[in-house]
C-alpha cells in the first residue's frame, strides 16, 4: 500500500490533506487486517524519475487451525 513518502512535508503545507491521508490509510489498514492481511515490511525507494516512494508491504496470512 503506497503512502506519501514525505508525509511530514504534506503536514507542513496542508494539515487537512495530511489528516485525510492518515484517515484513509487507517481505513485501508483496518479493511486489510479484517481480510486477513498483515503489514510485514515498509519500503522507501525512488522511481525512475527520482521521486521518493514509500510502501507498506501487506501479505495475506495463512489461517491457523490452532487459533480459537
Buried (B, 14 or more C-beta within 10 A) or exposed (E): EEBBBEBEEBBEEEEEEBEEBBEEBEEBBEEBEEEEBEEEEEEEEEEEEEEEEBBBEBEEEEEEEEEE
